[in-house]
Each structure stands twice: as C-alpha cells, then as structure tokens.
Amino acid sequence: MRTGSGVVGGIANTNQTYFEFQVEKPAEMLQDSPKPRYPSVLESSGISGEVQAQFVVKSDGRADMDTYKTLKSTNELFTQAVKNVLPRMHFSPAMIGGKPVNQLVQQSFQFAVPR
C-alpha cells in the first residue's frame, strides 16, 4: 500500500523529497560547516541583514543548488554570500526508517555586524 507521503509500509522512497513534518529526523546543518562570508562592503558600512533560503538537502547531506530559492533577503550581497557557500556546506540528511532521504529545508542566515 502506498500513502501520499511517499512512504510505502514504513519504507522511505529515496528518490522523493520530503517535508520536515514527514521525516523522523530532519536535516540539520553540521557545526563544522562553512558559514557565508560577510560581504566586506556591508560589514564596513555597519549593515546587518538576513537571508531566508529554501533548498533540498539531498540524502548525501549536500544542498541541491538546482532547487535553491531566496524567500527573503535584506540585500542581494547577502544572498550572493549564501549562494556562494551553500554548495560547500555539510548537513546531516533527513532520516526515515534509518535511511537518509531528501528533504526540503527553509534555512535562515543571519548577518550581524561584528563588534
């Protein structure tokens, strides 16, 4: 029996992308993952900001840049900083039934002026 969730009898479909509420353990950015670089022109101007991004974290723990969308951004330079680092970021993949699966993620990136 197949449910609308893409889970067949408790077994995850590894080709499907899941939402956070559909997985047992959501994808998470790893602590040692590289962070976006603060654009120097904005930093020297004392401008802080935020980027709200949406993308799929694949079952291998990498962001799928083909799925990237900027949902909100206070400055295009912050958006570019996120897009530049995202392919090098590392995530623990979402899990269903002990197997890694693709998950759609919404991630907020904060840029606070260093003091």
Secondary structure, DSSP 4 states (H G I P E B T S, - for coil): -B-TTSEETTEE-TTSEE-GGG-SB--EE-TTS--PPPPHHHHHTT--EEEEEEEEEPTTS-EEEEEEEEEEES-HHHHHHHHHHGGG--EEPEEETTEEEEEEEEEEEEE----
